[in-house]
């Protein structure tokens, strides 16, 4: 029994919502995957905030209609398609998919779309090589922490440096006073 018009409209509406929340969409050939394997793929993608949708190409075509950001995807709509809709962590999502692909050896990445641009497999691979959001945040936090540490050391060093400078001036004054006292006593002895 086929899907009713209402079912198809609901699927298209769901795809539109998922696309509106996504920054990247990947299209994969999923033919030959079992339900358990697709479930495994979805489980691997979940931590990166990625949704795996299996839908007919015509329904995805209707969902991207009028959406300039997703128009290049129409070139990828052929065969058995699964759509990986990535919300934020595209690097983590791509790595999760690549791990799945290595394990199953049954899927093929057709390409993707990001910001209205069609991405081929090498482009997607480059995106996957970028550090994840968490790694970038850790790097930024480390840089900020290092800067804060340097500033704190510098601020703590100012009073110490000032104290050493004052001590040096004081010692010099004492030395000058001692020399002038010695000179005065030498002068007094020479005069007598």
C-alpha positions as CSV (number, residue, x, y, z in Angstrom):
1,X,0.0,0.0,0.0
2,X,1.5,3.3,-1.1
3,X,1.7,6.5,0.9
4,X,-1.2,8.9,0.8
5,X,-0.9,12.5,-0.3
6,X,-1.2,13.6,3.4
7,X,1.7,11.3,4.4
8,X,3.8,12.7,1.6
9,X,3.0,16.3,2.6
10,X,4.0,15.5,6.2
11,X,7.3,14.0,5.0
12,X,8.0,17.0,2.9
13,X,7.1,19.4,5.8
14,X,9.4,17.3,8.1
15,X,12.3,17.5,5.5
16,X,11.8,21.3,5.2
17,X,12.0,21.7,9.0
18,X,15.1,19.5,9.2
19,X,16.8,21.4,6.3
20,X,16.0,24.8,7.8
21,X,17.9,23.7,11.0
22,X,20.8,22.3,9.0
23,X,24.1,23.9,7.9
24,X,25.2,21.0,5.7
25,X,23.4,18.2,3.9
26,X,25.2,15.1,2.7
27,X,23.7,12.7,0.2
28,X,24.7,9.0,0.4
29,X,23.9,5.9,-1.6
30,X,22.5,3.6,0.9
31,X,21.4,0.6,-1.2
32,X,22.2,-2.7,0.4
33,X,22.1,-1.5,4.0
34,X,20.0,-3.4,6.5
35,X,17.7,-1.7,9.0
36,X,20.2,-2.6,11.7
37,X,23.0,-0.9,9.7
38,X,20.9,2.3,9.1
39,X,20.1,2.3,12.8
40,X,23.8,2.0,13.6
41,X,24.6,4.9,11.3
42,X,21.9,7.0,13.0
43,X,23.3,6.1,16.4
44,X,26.9,7.1,15.3
45,X,25.6,10.5,13.9
46,X,23.4,11.4,16.9
47,X,26.3,12.9,19.1
48,X,27.2,15.4,16.3
49,X,23.6,16.6,16.1
50,X,23.1,15.0,12.7
51,X,19.8,13.4,11.5
52,X,19.8,10.6,8.9
53,X,16.6,10.8,6.7
54,X,15.7,8.2,4.2
55,X,13.3,9.7,1.7
56,X,12.3,9.4,-1.9
57,X,14.3,11.8,-4.2
58,X,11.1,13.3,-5.5
59,X,10.0,14.2,-1.9
60,X,13.4,15.8,-1.2
61,X,13.2,17.6,-4.5
62,X,9.8,19.1,-3.5
63,X,11.3,20.0,-0.1
64,X,14.2,22.0,-1.6
65,X,12.0,23.7,-4.2
66,X,12.4,27.4,-3.8
67,X,15.2,27.0,-1.3
68,X,18.2,28.6,-3.0
69,X,20.5,27.4,-0.3
70,X,19.7,23.7,-1.1
71,X,19.1,23.9,-4.9
72,X,22.5,22.3,-5.8
73,X,21.3,19.1,-4.1
74,X,19.0,18.4,-7.0
75,X,22.1,17.2,-9.0
76,X,22.6,14.5,-6.3
77,X,19.0,13.2,-6.3
78,X,19.3,9.8,-8.1
79,X,19.2,6.2,-6.9
80,X,18.6,5.2,-3.3
81,X,19.3,8.3,-1.3
82,X,19.8,8.8,2.4
83,X,20.3,12.4,3.6
84,X,22.6,13.3,6.5
85,X,21.4,16.7,7.7
86,X,24.0,18.3,9.9
87,X,23.0,21.0,12.3
88,X,26.4,22.2,13.8
89,X,29.3,19.8,14.1
90,X,29.9,18.9,10.5
91,X,33.4,17.7,11.1
92,X,32.2,15.3,13.8
93,X,29.3,14.2,11.5
94,X,31.6,13.5,8.5
95,X,34.1,11.6,10.7
96,X,31.2,9.5,12.1
97,X,30.0,8.7,8.6
98,X,33.5,7.9,7.4
99,X,33.9,5.5,10.3
100,X,30.6,3.9,9.5
101,X,31.6,3.7,5.8
102,X,34.8,1.9,6.7
103,X,33.0,-0.6,8.8
104,X,30.1,-1.4,6.4
105,X,31.7,-0.8,3.0
106,X,28.2,-0.5,1.6
107,X,27.5,3.2,1.3
108,X,28.9,5.8,-1.1
109,X,29.0,9.5,-0.6
110,X,27.5,11.3,-3.6
111,X,28.2,14.8,-2.3
112,X,26.8,17.5,-0.2
113,X,25.5,21.0,-0.1
114,X,26.6,23.8,2.2
115,X,25.7,27.5,1.9
116,X,24.3,27.0,-1.6
117,X,27.4,25.3,-2.9
118,X,27.7,21.8,-4.2
119,X,30.4,19.8,-2.5
120,X,32.0,16.8,-4.1
121,X,33.6,14.0,-2.1
122,X,37.1,15.7,-1.8
123,X,35.4,18.9,-0.5
124,X,33.5,16.9,2.1
125,X,36.8,15.1,3.1
126,X,38.5,18.5,3.7
127,X,35.6,19.6,5.9
128,X,35.9,16.3,7.8
129,X,39.6,17.1,8.5
130,X,38.8,20.3,10.2
131,X,38.9,20.2,14.1
132,X,35.5,19.7,15.7
133,X,33.7,22.4,17.6
134,X,34.8,21.0,20.9
135,X,38.5,20.9,19.7
136,X,38.3,24.5,18.5
137,X,36.7,25.6,21.8
138,X,39.5,23.9,23.7
139,X,42.2,25.5,21.6
140,X,40.6,28.9,22.1
141,X,40.2,28.3,25.8
142,X,43.9,27.3,26.0
143,X,45.0,30.4,24.2
144,X,42.9,32.6,26.4
145,X,44.2,30.8,29.5
146,X,47.8,31.2,28.4
147,X,47.3,34.9,27.7
148,X,45.6,35.4,31.1
149,X,48.5,33.6,32.8
150,X,51.0,35.9,31.0
151,X,49.1,39.0,32.0
152,X,48.8,37.8,35.7
153,X,52.6,37.1,35.8
154,X,53.3,40.5,34.3
155,X,51.0,42.3,36.7
156,X,52.6,40.4,39.6
157,X,56.0,41.3,38.3
158,X,55.3,45.1,38.3
159,X,55.4,45.5,42.2
160,X,58.4,43.2,42.4
161,X,60.3,45.2,39.7
162,X,59.3,48.4,41.4
163,X,60.5,47.2,44.8
164,X,63.8,46.1,43.2
165,X,64.2,49.4,41.5
166,X,63.5,51.3,44.7
167,X,65.9,49.1,46.6
168,X,68.6,49.7,44.0
169,X,68.0,53.5,44.2
170,X,68.0,53.3,48.0
171,X,71.2,51.2,47.9
172,X,72.8,53.7,45.5
173,X,71.8,56.6,47.8
174,X,73.3,54.8,50.8
175,X,76.4,54.1,48.7
176,X,76.6,57.7,47.6
177,X,76.1,58.9,51.2
178,X,78.7,56.5,52.5
179,X,81.1,57.7,49.8
180,X,80.4,61.3,50.5
181,X,80.9,60.6,54.3
182,X,84.2,58.9,53.5
183,X,85.2,61.8,51.2
184,X,84.3,64.3,53.9
185,X,86.2,62.4,56.6
186,X,89.2,62.1,54.2
187,X,88.9,65.9,53.5
188,X,88.7,66.5,57.2
189,X,91.7,64.4,57.9
190,X,93.7,66.0,55.1
191,X,92.9,69.4,56.4
192,X,94.1,68.6,59.9
